[in-house]
Amino acid sequence: MLEKLNLIIGLIIAIFSLIGIIIGIICFFWKLHDRIKDLERKNEKYDKYFDAYESSIISSHRLGVKK
């Protein structure tokens, strides 16, 4: 009787531990996905700045200005 109770309690603890591990993995990949999205947004912003800088260099070169 006591052994069955210990077995049931052990199984319940194991199930909750697995559920916790699964939730932890899901949260980790969710945060990783958000971080990748943030980096992509920052890259798009810096790409715009770089394009503007590059076009200013090209236009100044056409005008004959040396940097």
CHARMM internal coordinates of N, CA and C (Angstrom, degrees):
IC EDIT
DIST 1 N 1 CA 1.4527
DIST 1 CA 1 C 1.5269
ANGL 1 N 1 CA 1 C 110.68
DIST 1 C 2 N 1.3303
ANGL 1 CA 1 C 2 N 115.86
DIHE 1 N 1 CA 1 C 2 N -49.31
DIST 2 N 2 CA 1.4609
ANGL 1 C 2 N 2 CA 120.66
DIHE 1 CA 1 C 2 N 2 CA -179.57
DIST 2 CA 2 C 1.5322
ANGL 2 N 2 CA 2 C 110.84
DIHE 1 C 2 N 2 CA 2 C -67.65
DIST 2 C 3 N 1.3334
ANGL 2 CA 2 C 3 N 115.52
DIHE 2 N 2 CA 2 C 3 N -34.38
DIST 3 N 3 CA 1.4681
ANGL 2 C 3 N 3 CA 118.88
DIHE 2 CA 2 C 3 N 3 CA 178.70
DIST 3 CA 3 C 1.5263
ANGL 3 N 3 CA 3 C 111.27
DIHE 2 C 3 N 3 CA 3 C -67.22
DIST 3 C 4 N 1.3381
ANGL 3 CA 3 C 4 N 116.84
DIHE 3 N 3 CA 3 C 4 N -38.12
DIST 4 N 4 CA 1.4654
ANGL 3 C 4 N 4 CA 120.37
DIHE 3 CA 3 C 4 N 4 CA 178.00
DIST 4 CA 4 C 1.5259
ANGL 4 N 4 CA 4 C 110.07
DIHE 3 C 4 N 4 CA 4 C -66.45
DIST 4 C 5 N 1.3225
ANGL 4 CA 4 C 5 N 117.37
DIHE 4 N 4 CA 4 C 5 N -39.01
DIST 5 N 5 CA 1.4643
ANGL 4 C 5 N 5 CA 121.26
DIHE 4 CA 4 C 5 N 5 CA 178.19
DIST 5 CA 5 C 1.5329
ANGL 5 N 5 CA 5 C 110.40
DIHE 4 C 5 N 5 CA 5 C -63.89
DIST 5 C 6 N 1.3272
ANGL 5 CA 5 C 6 N 115.59
DIHE 5 N 5 CA 5 C 6 N -43.60
DIST 6 N 6 CA 1.4664
ANGL 5 C 6 N 6 CA 119.20
DIHE 5 CA 5 C 6 N 6 CA 177.45
DIST 6 CA 6 C 1.5286
ANGL 6 N 6 CA 6 C 111.10
DIHE 5 C 6 N 6 CA 6 C -63.12
DIST 6 C 7 N 1.3261
ANGL 6 CA 6 C 7 N 117.07
DIHE 6 N 6 CA 6 C 7 N -39.04
DIST 7 N 7 CA 1.4599
ANGL 6 C 7 N 7 CA 121.41
DIHE 6 CA 6 C 7 N 7 CA 178.82
DIST 7 CA 7 C 1.5262
ANGL 7 N 7 CA 7 C 110.81
DIHE 6 C 7 N 7 CA 7 C -64.08
DIST 7 C 8 N 1.3232
ANGL 7 CA 7 C 8 N 116.22
DIHE 7 N 7 CA 7 C 8 N -44.92
DIST 8 N 8 CA 1.4681
ANGL 7 C 8 N 8 CA 120.46
DIHE 7 CA 7 C 8 N 8 CA -179.94
DIST 8 CA 8 C 1.5321
ANGL 8 N 8 CA 8 C 110.39
DIHE 7 C 8 N 8 CA 8 C -63.76
DIST 8 C 9 N 1.3196
ANGL 8 CA 8 C 9 N 117.12
DIHE 8 N 8 CA 8 C 9 N -44.83
DIST 9 N 9 CA 1.4683
ANGL 8 C 9 N 9 CA 120.59
DIHE 8 CA 8 C 9 N 9 CA 179.04
DIST 9 CA 9 C 1.5278
ANGL 9 N 9 CA 9 C 110.16
DIHE 8 C 9 N 9 CA 9 C -63.57
DIST 9 C 10 N 1.3162
ANGL 9 CA 9 C 10 N 117.49
DIHE 9 N 9 CA 9 C 10 N -40.89
DIST 10 N 10 CA 1.4710
ANGL 9 C 10 N 10 CA 120.86
DIHE 9 CA 9 C 10 N 10 CA 177.48
DIST 10 CA 10 C 1.5157
ANGL 10 N 10 CA 10 C 112.25
DIHE 9 C 10 N 10 CA 10 C -62.95
DIST 10 C 11 N 1.3331
ANGL 10 CA 10 C 11 N 116.55
DIHE 10 N 10 CA 10 C 11 N -41.32
DIST 11 N 11 CA 1.4615
ANGL 10 C 11 N 11 CA 119.89
DIHE 10 CA 10 C 11 N 11 CA 177.97
DIST 11 CA 11 C 1.5255
ANGL 11 N 11 CA 11 C 111.52
DIHE 10 C 11 N 11 CA 11 C -65.39
DIST 11 C 12 N 1.3171
ANGL 11 CA 11 C 12 N 117.26
DIHE 11 N 11 CA 11 C 12 N -40.50
DIST 12 N 12 CA 1.4675
ANGL 11 C 12 N 12 CA 120.75
DIHE 11 CA 11 C 12 N 12 CA 178.22
DIST 12 CA 12 C 1.5300
ANGL 12 N 12 CA 12 C 110.21
DIHE 11 C 12 N 12 CA 12 C -62.56
DIST 12 C 13 N 1.3227
ANGL 12 CA 12 C 13 N 116.73
DIHE 12 N 12 CA 12 C 13 N -44.49
DIST 13 N 13 CA 1.4653
ANGL 12 C 13 N 13 CA 120.35
DIHE 12 CA 12 C 13 N 13 CA 178.74
DIST 13 CA 13 C 1.5329
ANGL 13 N 13 CA 13 C 110.06
DIHE 12 C 13 N 13 CA 13 C -63.23
DIST 13 C 14 N 1.3268
ANGL 13 CA 13 C 14 N 117.45
DIHE 13 N 13 CA 13 C 14 N -41.51
DIST 14 N 14 CA 1.4686
ANGL 13 C 14 N 14 CA 120.63
DIHE 13 CA 13 C 14 N 14 CA 179.35
DIST 14 CA 14 C 1.5228
ANGL 14 N 14 CA 14 C 111.36
DIHE 13 C 14 N 14 CA 14 C -63.94
DIST 14 C 15 N 1.3277
ANGL 14 CA 14 C 15 N 116.83
DIHE 14 N 14 CA 14 C 15 N -41.38
DIST 15 N 15 CA 1.4700
ANGL 14 C 15 N 15 CA 120.62
DIHE 14 CA 14 C 15 N 15 CA 179.58
DIST 15 CA 15 C 1.5247
ANGL 15 N 15 CA 15 C 110.31
DIHE 14 C 15 N 15 CA 15 C -63.24
DIST 15 C 16 N 1.3483
ANGL 15 CA 15 C 16 N 117.07
DIHE 15 N 15 CA 15 C 16 N -46.27
DIST 16 N 16 CA 1.4601
ANGL 15 C 16 N 16 CA 119.69
DIHE 15 CA 15 C 16 N 16 CA 179.40
DIST 16 CA 16 C 1.5306
ANGL 16 N 16 CA 16 C 111.27
DIHE 15 C 16 N 16 CA 16 C -65.46
DIST 16 C 17 N 1.3066
ANGL 16 CA 16 C 17 N 117.82
DIHE 16 N 16 CA 16 C 17 N -34.28
DIST 17 N 17 CA 1.4665
ANGL 16 C 17 N 17 CA 120.73
DIHE 16 CA 16 C 17 N 17 CA 177.05
DIST 17 CA 17 C 1.5256
ANGL 17 N 17 CA 17 C 110.51
DIHE 16 C 17 N 17 CA 17 C -65.29
DIST 17 C 18 N 1.3245
ANGL 17 CA 17 C 18 N 117.30
DIHE 17 N 17 CA 17 C 18 N -43.68
DIST 18 N 18 CA 1.4615
ANGL 17 C 18 N 18 CA 120.22
DIHE 17 CA 17 C 18 N 18 CA 177.67
DIST 18 CA 18 C 1.5231
ANGL 18 N 18 CA 18 C 111.59
DIHE 17 C 18 N 18 CA 18 C -63.49
DIST 18 C 19 N 1.3304
ANGL 18 CA 18 C 19 N 116.04
DIHE 18 N 18 CA 18 C 19 N -41.39
DIST 19 N 19 CA 1.4676
ANGL 18 C 19 N 19 CA 119.69
DIHE 18 CA 18 C 19 N 19 CA 177.43
DIST 19 CA 19 C 1.5321
ANGL 19 N 19 CA 19 C 109.97
DIHE 18 C 19 N 19 CA 19 C -60.89
DIST 19 C 20 N 1.3219
ANGL 19 CA 19 C 20 N 117.52
DIHE 19 N 19 CA 19 C 20 N -42.42
DIST 20 N 20 CA 1.4659
ANGL 19 C 20 N 20 CA 121.57
DIHE 19 CA 19 C 20 N 20 CA 178.34
DIST 20 CA 20 C 1.5174
ANGL 20 N 20 CA 20 C 112.30
DIHE 19 C 20 N 20 CA 20 C -63.25
DIST 20 C 21 N 1.3191
ANGL 20 CA 20 C 21 N 116.68
DIHE 20 N 20 CA 20 C 21 N -41.39
DIST 21 N 21 CA 1.4662
ANGL 20 C 21 N 21 CA 120.61
DIHE 20 CA 20 C 21 N 21 CA 178.60
DIST 21 CA 21 C 1.5240
ANGL 21 N 21 CA 21 C 110.53
DIHE 20 C 21 N 21 CA 21 C -64.79
DIST 21 C 22 N 1.3224
ANGL 21 CA 21 C 22 N 117.19
DIHE 21 N 21 CA 21 C 22 N -43.27
DIST 22 N 22 CA 1.4617
ANGL 21 C 22 N 22 CA 121.10
DIHE 21 CA 21 C 22 N 22 CA 179.53
DIST 22 CA 22 C 1.5269
ANGL 22 N 22 CA 22 C 110.27
DIHE 21 C 22 N 22 CA 22 C -63.11
DIST 22 C 23 N 1.3282
ANGL 22 CA 22 C 23 N 117.62
DIHE 22 N 22 CA 22 C 23 N -44.46
DIST 23 N 23 CA 1.4685
ANGL 22 C 23 N 23 CA 120.83
DIHE 22 CA 22 C 23 N 23 CA 178.08
DIST 23 CA 23 C 1.5279
ANGL 23 N 23 CA 23 C 110.42
DIHE 22 C 23 N 23 CA 23 C -62.37
DIST 23 C 24 N 1.3210
ANGL 23 CA 23 C 24 N 116.97
DIHE 23 N 23 CA 23 C 24 N -40.32
DIST 24 N 24 CA 1.4655
ANGL 23 C 24 N 24 CA 120.65
DIHE 23 CA 23 C 24 N 24 CA 178.03
DIST 24 CA 24 C 1.5215
ANGL 24 N 24 CA 24 C 112.46
DIHE 23 C 24 N 24 CA 24 C -61.88
DIST 24 C 25 N 1.3202
ANGL 24 CA 24 C 25 N 117.24
DIHE 24 N 24 CA 24 C 25 N -42.34
DIST 25 N 25 CA 1.4674
ANGL 24 C 25 N 25 CA 121.04
DIHE 24 CA 24 C 25 N 25 CA 178.65
DIST 25 CA 25 C 1.5217
ANGL 25 N 25 CA 25 C 110.52
DIHE 24 C 25 N 25 CA 25 C -64.97
DIST 25 C 26 N 1.3410
ANGL 25 CA 25 C 26 N 116.42
DIHE 25 N 25 CA 25 C 26 N -42.74
DIST 26 N 26 CA 1.4641
ANGL 25 C 26 N 26 CA 119.95
DIHE 25 CA 25 C 26 N 26 CA 178.70
DIST 26 CA 26 C 1.5224
ANGL 26 N 26 CA 26 C 110.70
DIHE 25 C 26 N 26 CA 26 C -61.81
DIST 26 C 27 N 1.3270
ANGL 26 CA 26 C 27 N 117.69
DIHE 26 N 26 CA 26 C 27 N -44.08
DIST 27 N 27 CA 1.4700
ANGL 26 C 27 N 27 CA 121.02
DIHE 26 CA 26 C 27 N 27 CA 179.05
DIST 27 CA 27 C 1.5258
ANGL 27 N 27 CA 27 C 111.33
DIHE 26 C 27 N 27 CA 27 C -64.13
DIST 27 C 28 N 1.3190
ANGL 27 CA 27 C 28 N 117.27
DIHE 27 N 27 CA 27 C 28 N -39.36
DIST 28 N 28 CA 1.4629
ANGL 27 C 28 N 28 CA 120.77
DIHE 27 CA 27 C 28 N 28 CA 178.82
DIST 28 CA 28 C 1.5251
ANGL 28 N 28 CA 28 C 110.95
DIHE 27 C 28 N 28 CA 28 C -60.16
DIST 28 C 29 N 1.3397
ANGL 28 CA 28 C 29 N 116.77
DIHE 28 N 28 CA 28 C 29 N -49.07
DIST 29 N 29 CA 1.4554
ANGL 28 C 29 N 29 CA 119.11
DIHE 28 CA 28 C 29 N 29 CA -178.38
DIST 29 CA 29 C 1.5224
ANGL 29 N 29 CA 29 C 111.68
DIHE 28 C 29 N 29 CA 29 C -69.92
DIST 29 C 30 N 1.3473
ANGL 29 CA 29 C 30 N 117.33
DIHE 29 N 29 CA 29 C 30 N -30.32
DIST 30 N 30 CA 1.4590
ANGL 29 C 30 N 30 CA 121.03
DIHE 29 CA 29 C 30 N 30 CA 177.01
DIST 30 CA 30 C 1.5342
ANGL 30 N 30 CA 30 C 109.66
DIHE 29 C 30 N 30 CA 30 C -64.74
DIST 30 C 31 N 1.3415
ANGL 30 CA 30 C 31 N 116.45
DIHE 30 N 30 CA 30 C 31 N -46.77
DIST 31 N 31 CA 1.4661
ANGL 30 C 31 N 31 CA 120.34
DIHE 30 CA 30 C 31 N 31 CA 178.82
DIST 31 CA 31 C 1.5268
ANGL 31 N 31 CA 31 C 110.46
DIHE 30 C 31 N 31 CA 31 C -65.23
DIST 31 C 32 N 1.3334
ANGL 31 CA 31 C 32 N 117.31
DIHE 31 N 31 CA 31 C 32 N -37.94
DIST 32 N 32 CA 1.4561
ANGL 31 C 32 N 32 CA 120.96
DIHE 31 CA 31 C 32 N 32 CA 177.74
DIST 32 CA 32 C 1.5297
ANGL 32 N 32 CA 32 C 110.55
DIHE 31 C 32 N 32 CA 32 C -62.93
DIST 32 C 33 N 1.3267
ANGL 32 CA 32 C 33 N 116.29
DIHE 32 N 32 CA 32 C 33 N -41.11
DIST 33 N 33 CA 1.4661
ANGL 32 C 33 N 33 CA 121.57
DIHE 32 CA 32 C 33 N 33 CA 178.22
DIST 33 CA 33 C 1.5303
ANGL 33 N 33 CA 33 C 110.10
DIHE 32 C 33 N 33 CA 33 C -63.54
DIST 33 C 34 N 1.3383
ANGL 33 CA 33 C 34 N 117.92
DIHE 33 N 33 CA 33 C 34 N -43.47
DIST 34 N 34 CA 1.4590
ANGL 33 C 34 N 34 CA 121.33
DIHE 33 CA 33 C 34 N 34 CA 177.72
DIST 34 CA 34 C 1.5195
ANGL 34 N 34 CA 34 C 111.12
DIHE 33 C 34 N 34 CA 34 C -62.35
DIST 34 C 35 N 1.3231
ANGL 34 CA 34 C 35 N 117.02
DIHE 34 N 34 CA 34 C 35 N -40.34
DIST 35 N 35 CA 1.4601
ANGL 34 C 35 N 35 CA 121.15
DIHE 34 CA 34 C 35 N 35 CA 179.60
DIST 35 CA 35 C 1.5322
ANGL 35 N 35 CA 35 C 111.17
DIHE 34 C 35 N 35 CA 35 C -64.71
DIST 35 C 36 N 1.3223
ANGL 35 CA 35 C 36 N 116.49
DIHE 35 N 35 CA 35 C 36 N -39.83
DIST 36 N 36 CA 1.4694
ANGL 35 C 36 N 36 CA 120.38
DIHE 35 CA 35 C 36 N 36 CA 177.89
DIST 36 CA 36 C 1.5222
ANGL 36 N 36 CA 36 C 110.08
DIHE 35 C 36 N 36 CA 36 C -65.24
DIST 36 C 37 N 1.3303
ANGL 36 CA 36 C 37 N 117.60
DIHE 36 N 36 CA 36 C 37 N -40.97
DIST 37 N 37 CA 1.4676
ANGL 36 C 37 N 37 CA 121.20
DIHE 36 CA 36 C 37 N 37 CA 178.09
DIST 37 CA 37 C 1.5248
ANGL 37 N 37 CA 37 C 110.39
DIHE 36 C 37 N 37 CA 37 C -62.31
DIST 37 C 38 N 1.3499
ANGL 37 CA 37 C 38 N 117.97
DIHE 37 N 37 CA 37 C 38 N -42.12
DIST 38 N 38 CA 1.4614
ANGL 37 C 38 N 38 CA 121.31
DIHE 37 CA 37 C 38 N 38 CA 177.90
DIST 38 CA 38 C 1.5202
ANGL 38 N 38 CA 38 C 111.29
DIHE 37 C 38 N 38 CA 38 C -61.62
DIST 38 C 39 N 1.3330
ANGL 38 CA 38 C 39 N 116.97
DIHE 38 N 38 CA 38 C 39 N -42.49
DIST 39 N 39 CA 1.4589
ANGL 38 C 39 N 39 CA 120.39
DIHE 38 CA 38 C 39 N 39 CA 178.93
DIST 39 CA 39 C 1.5248
ANGL 39 N 39 CA 39 C 111.53
DIHE 38 C 39 N 39 CA 39 C -64.78
DIST 39 C 40 N 1.3384
ANGL 39 CA 39 C 40 N 117.04
DIHE 39 N 39 CA 39 C 40 N -37.10
DIST 40 N 40 CA 1.4591
ANGL 39 C 40 N 40 CA 119.89
DIHE 39 CA 39 C 40 N 40 CA 177.95
DIST 40 CA 40 C 1.5218
ANGL 40 N 40 CA 40 C 110.59
DIHE 39 C 40 N 40 CA 40 C -65.34
DIST 40 C 41 N 1.3490
ANGL 40 CA 40 C 41 N 117.47
DIHE 40 N 40 CA 40 C 41 N -39.96
DIST 41 N 41 CA 1.4586
ANGL 40 C 41 N 41 CA 120.42
DIHE 40 CA 40 C 41 N 41 CA 177.78
DIST 41 CA 41 C 1.5276
ANGL 41 N 41 CA 41 C 110.93
DIHE 40 C 41 N 41 CA 41 C -64.09
DIST 41 C 42 N 1.3254
ANGL 41 CA 41 C 42 N 117.23
DIHE 41 N 41 CA 41 C 42 N -41.84
DIST 42 N 42 CA 1.4666
ANGL 41 C 42 N 42 CA 120.67
DIHE 41 CA 41 C 42 N 42 CA 178.70
DIST 42 CA 42 C 1.5212
ANGL 42 N 42 CA 42 C 110.60
DIHE 41 C 42 N 42 CA 42 C -64.68
DIST 42 C 43 N 1.3334
ANGL 42 CA 42 C 43 N 117.61
DIHE 42 N 42 CA 42 C 43 N -39.76
DIST 43 N 43 CA 1.4620
ANGL 42 C 43 N 43 CA 120.60
DIHE 42 CA 42 C 43 N 43 CA 178.46
DIST 43 CA 43 C 1.5175
ANGL 43 N 43 CA 43 C 111.28
DIHE 42 C 43 N 43 CA 43 C -63.49
DIST 43 C 44 N 1.3458
ANGL 43 CA 43 C 44 N 117.55
DIHE 43 N 43 CA 43 C 44 N -39.13
DIST 44 N 44 CA 1.4565
ANGL 43 C 44 N 44 CA 120.35
DIHE 43 CA 43 C 44 N 44 CA 177.91
DIST 44 CA 44 C 1.5220
ANGL 44 N 44 CA 44 C 110.57
DIHE 43 C 44 N 44 CA 44 C -62.95
DIST 44 C 45 N 1.3349
ANGL 44 CA 44 C 45 N 116.57
DIHE 44 N 44 CA 44 C 45 N -40.08
DIST 45 N 45 CA 1.4602
ANGL 44 C 45 N 45 CA 120.70
DIHE 44 CA 44 C 45 N 45 CA 179.60
DIST 45 CA 45 C 1.5249
ANGL 45 N 45 CA 45 C 110.42
DIHE 44 C 45 N 45 CA 45 C -64.58
DIST 45 C 46 N 1.3293
ANGL 45 CA 45 C 46 N 116.61
DIHE 45 N 45 CA 45 C 46 N -46.22
DIST 46 N 46 CA 1.4554
ANGL 45 C 46 N 46 CA 119.56
DIHE 45 CA 45 C 46 N 46 CA -179.35
DIST 46 CA 46 C 1.5196
ANGL 46 N 46 CA 46 C 111.88
DIHE 45 C 46 N 46 CA 46 C -70.07
DIST 46 C 47 N 1.3233
ANGL 46 CA 46 C 47 N 117.60
DIHE 46 N 46 CA 46 C 47 N -29.19
DIST 47 N 47 CA 1.4581
ANGL 46 C 47 N 47 CA 120.28
DIHE 46 CA 46 C 47 N 47 CA 175.20
DIST 47 CA 47 C 1.5238
ANGL 47 N 47 CA 47 C 110.69
DIHE 46 C 47 N 47 CA 47 C -62.77
DIST 47 C 48 N 1.3408
ANGL 47 CA 47 C 48 N 116.88
DIHE 47 N 47 CA 47 C 48 N -38.58
DIST 48 N 48 CA 1.4632
ANGL 47 C 48 N 48 CA 120.15
DIHE 47 CA 47 C 48 N 48 CA 177.61
DIST 48 CA 48 C 1.5228
ANGL 48 N 48 CA 48 C 110.33
DIHE 47 C 48 N 48 CA 48 C -64.02
DIST 48 C 49 N 1.3443
ANGL 48 CA 48 C 49 N 116.69
DIHE 48 N 48 CA 48 C 49 N -44.06
DIST 49 N 49 CA 1.4609
ANGL 48 C 49 N 49 CA 119.51
DIHE 48 CA 48 C 49 N 49 CA 178.45
DIST 49 CA 49 C 1.5296
ANGL 49 N 49 CA 49 C 111.21
DIHE 48 C 49 N 49 CA 49 C -62.72
DIST 49 C 50 N 1.3181
ANGL 49 CA 49 C 50 N 116.34
DIHE 49 N 49 CA 49 C 50 N -42.45
DIST 50 N 50 CA 1.4642
ANGL 49 C 50 N 50 CA 119.89
DIHE 49 CA 49 C 50 N 50 CA -179.47
DIST 50 CA 50 C 1.5214
ANGL 50 N 50 CA 50 C 110.54
DIHE 49 C 50 N 50 CA 50 C -65.12
DIST 50 C 51 N 1.3339
ANGL 50 CA 50 C 51 N 117.18
DIHE 50 N 50 CA 50 C 51 N -40.67
DIST 51 N 51 CA 1.4681
ANGL 50 C 51 N 51 CA 120.06
DIHE 50 CA 50 C 51 N 51 CA 178.23
DIST 51 CA 51 C 1.5264
ANGL 51 N 51 CA 51 C 110.85
DIHE 50 C 51 N 51 CA 51 C -62.56
DIST 51 C 52 N 1.3339
ANGL 51 CA 51 C 52 N 116.87
DIHE 51 N 51 CA 51 C 52 N -40.69
DIST 52 N 52 CA 1.4621
ANGL 51 C 52 N 52 CA 120.01
DIHE 51 CA 51 C 52 N 52 CA 178.19
DIST 52 CA 52 C 1.5243
ANGL 52 N 52 CA 52 C 110.28
DIHE 51 C 52 N 52 CA 52 C -65.10
DIST 52 C 53 N 1.3116
ANGL 52 CA 52 C 53 N 117.99
DIHE 52 N 52 CA 52 C 53 N -42.45
DIST 53 N 53 CA 1.4665
ANGL 52 C 53 N 53 CA 122.02
DIHE 52 CA 52 C 53 N 53 CA 178.59
DIST 53 CA 53 C 1.5264
ANGL 53 N 53 CA 53 C 110.74
DIHE 52 C 53 N 53 CA 53 C -63.48
DIST 53 C 54 N 1.3145
ANGL 53 CA 53 C 54 N 115.50
DIHE 53 N 53 CA 53 C 54 N -43.93
DIST 54 N 54 CA 1.4589
ANGL 53 C 54 N 54 CA 120.31
DIHE 53 CA 53 C 54 N 54 CA -179.45
DIST 54 CA 54 C 1.5271
ANGL 54 N 54 CA 54 C 110.87
DIHE 53 C 54 N 54 CA 54 C -64.19
DIST 54 C 55 N 1.3244
ANGL 54 CA 54 C 55 N 117.18
DIHE 54 N 54 CA 54 C 55 N -42.03
DIST 55 N 55 CA 1.4590
ANGL 54 C 55 N 55 CA 119.79
DIHE 54 CA 54 C 55 N 55 CA 179.80
DIST 55 CA 55 C 1.5254
ANGL 55 N 55 CA 55 C 111.16
DIHE 54 C 55 N 55 CA 55 C -68.08
DIST 55 C 56 N 1.3482
ANGL 55 CA 55 C 56 N 117.73
DIHE 55 N 55 CA 55 C 56 N -32.99
DIST 56 N 56 CA 1.4641
ANGL 55 C 56 N 56 CA 119.39
DIHE 55 CA 55 C 56 N 56 CA 177.29
DIST 56 CA 56 C 1.5176
ANGL 56 N 56 CA 56 C 110.38
DIHE 55 C 56 N 56 CA 56 C -68.33
DIST 56 C 57 N 1.3245
ANGL 56 CA 56 C 57 N 118.08
DIHE 56 N 56 CA 56 C 57 N -36.67
DIST 57 N 57 CA 1.4661
ANGL 56 C 57 N 57 CA 120.83
DIHE 56 CA 56 C 57 N 57 CA 176.91
DIST 57 CA 57 C 1.5260
ANGL 57 N 57 CA 57 C 110.18
DIHE 56 C 57 N 57 CA 57 C -65.43
DIST 57 C 58 N 1.3247
ANGL 57 CA 57 C 58 N 116.86
DIHE 57 N 57 CA 57 C 58 N -42.79
DIST 58 N 58 CA 1.4614
ANGL 57 C 58 N 58 CA 120.73
DIHE 57 CA 57 C 58 N 58 CA -179.71
DIST 58 CA 58 C 1.5270
ANGL 58 N 58 CA 58 C 110.49
DIHE 57 C 58 N 58 CA 58 C -64.35
DIST 58 C 59 N 1.3402
ANGL 58 CA 58 C 59 N 116.58
DIHE 58 N 58 CA 58 C 59 N -44.28
DIST 59 N 59 CA 1.4650
ANGL 58 C 59 N 59 CA 118.77
DIHE 58 CA 58 C 59 N 59 CA -179.25
DIST 59 CA 59 C 1.5197
ANGL 59 N 59 CA 59 C 111.46
DIHE 58 C 59 N 59 CA 59 C -67.86
DIST 59 C 60 N 1.3505
ANGL 59 CA 59 C 60 N 118.33
DIHE 59 N 59 CA 59 C 60 N -37.62
DIST 60 N 60 CA 1.4574
ANGL 59 C 60 N 60 CA 119.49
DIHE 59 CA 59 C 60 N 60 CA 177.80
DIST 60 CA 60 C 1.5271
ANGL 60 N 60 CA 60 C 110.86
DIHE 59 C 60 N 60 CA 60 C -68.74
DIST 60 C 61 N 1.3082
ANGL 60 CA 60 C 61 N 117.01
DIHE 60 N 60 CA 60 C 61 N -31.66
DIST 61 N 61 CA 1.4669
ANGL 60 C 61 N 61 CA 120.51
DIHE 60 CA 60 C 61 N 61 CA 177.35
DIST 61 CA 61 C 1.5274
ANGL 61 N 61 CA 61 C 109.95
DIHE 60 C 61 N 61 CA 61 C -67.61
DIST 61 C 62 N 1.3434
ANGL 61 CA 61 C 62 N 116.32
DIHE 61 N 61 CA 61 C 62 N -38.22
DIST 62 N 62 CA 1.4666
ANGL 61 C 62 N 62 CA 120.16
DIHE 61 CA 61 C 62 N 62 CA 178.36
DIST 62 CA 62 C 1.5241
ANGL 62 N 62 CA 62 C 110.60
DIHE 61 C 62 N 62 CA 62 C -65.50
DIST 62 C 63 N 1.3555
ANGL 62 CA 62 C 63 N 116.17
DIHE 62 N 62 CA 62 C 63 N -33.61
DIST 63 N 63 CA 1.4555
ANGL 62 C 63 N 63 CA 120.07
DIHE 62 CA 62 C 63 N 63 CA 179.95
DIST 63 CA 63 C 1.5255
ANGL 63 N 63 CA 63 C 112.02
DIHE 62 C 63 N 63 CA 63 C -79.47
DIST 63 C 64 N 1.3027
ANGL 63 CA 63 C 64 N 117.41
DIHE 63 N 63 CA 63 C 64 N -10.86
DIST 64 N 64 CA 1.4487
ANGL 63 C 64 N 64 CA 121.36
DIHE 63 CA 63 C 64 N 64 CA 177.81
DIST 64 CA 64 C 1.5135
ANGL 64 N 64 CA 64 C 113.77
DIHE 63 C 64 N 64 CA 64 C 92.49
DIST 64 C 65 N 1.3212
ANGL 64 CA 64 C 65 N 117.75
DIHE 64 N 64 CA 64 C 65 N 14.36
DIST 65 N 65 CA 1.4576
ANGL 64 C 65 N 65 CA 121.14
DIHE 64 CA 64 C 65 N 65 CA 179.14
DIST 65 CA 65 C 1.5197
ANGL 65 N 65 CA 65 C 108.12
DIHE 64 C 65 N 65 CA 65 C -85.09
DIST 65 C 66 N 1.3130
ANGL 65 CA 65 C 66 N 116.43
DIHE 65 N 65 CA 65 C 66 N 129.72
DIST 66 N 66 CA 1.4646
ANGL 65 C 66 N 66 CA 120.28
DIHE 65 CA 65 C 66 N 66 CA 179.90
DIST 66 CA 66 C 1.5185
ANGL 66 N 66 CA 66 C 108.90
DIHE 65 C 66 N 66 CA 66 C -100.82
DIST 66 C 67 N 1.3403
ANGL 66 CA 66 C 67 N 114.90
DIHE 66 N 66 CA 66 C 67 N 137.16
DIST 67 N 67 CA 1.4713
ANGL 66 C 67 N 67 CA 119.28
DIHE 66 CA 66 C 67 N 67 CA 178.64
DIST 67 CA 67 C 1.4936
ANGL 67 N 67 CA 67 C 109.99
DIHE 66 C 67 N 67 CA 67 C -109.76
END
COOR INIT
IC SEED 1 N 1 CA 1 C
IC BUILD
